[in-house]
Amino acid sequence: MAGRHSRTRIFSSPAGIVATAAVGVALAVGGTVGAVQLASGSDQSGQVALDLTPTTAASSLTPSSPSVSPSASASPSATASPSATRSQQAASRSKERTTSPKPKPTAKKTTAAAKVLESGSCGASFYSDGQLTANGESFNPDALTAAHKTLPFNTKVRVTNPANGKSVTVRINDRGPFIDGRCLDLSRAAFATIASVDVGALTVRYEVLG
């Protein structure tokens, strides 16, 4: 810190007073204020005492540093938004659209045609009474079964009425018929499939299936 300096000068003439005033103005402009004291009273020589003691504190001459406002806290940096990416679905929109393939019809499983082991023509009749068949089954007139003299049990035979073209496939589970000229005795339901039961008997074409 700069100290305070006290300087007192004595002027005894009016010209000195004027000069002192000029010096005081100059000092005031320069930053130092001088106090001019005029001596009066018993001092007959008209001397004037000029007190040049600076009244301004040295600290006031120091250029005040501009007050620094608290630095604004840096705003959080904005995170870059993820770049928009087009999904594969969106990207496909710019491509030429193609029709979706139509499902191919599944091939139906076809049953291989049964092999004909033997064929011929003979008379056929029907029966609807009976308790047990020759293979030990309970006779069922509503089942598609038939009796034959020699064919193995469970053999399948296709029987066709030549008069109307109707056919029925029966399973051999019994023995008969025991009338000359007839080779098959059909259940009532099997006979009714190819002809009227009122006929009683007719000539049929048969095919033994393997």
Beta strands, then each sheet from edge to edge (+ up, - down):
strand 1: 8-11
strand 2: 35-38
strand 3: 48-51
strand 4: 116-127
strand 5: 145-147
strand 6: 156-160
strand 7: 167-174
strand 8: 182-187
strand 9: 201-209
sheet 1: 1+ 3- 2+
sheet 2: 4+ 8+ 5- 7- 6+ 9- 4+
end
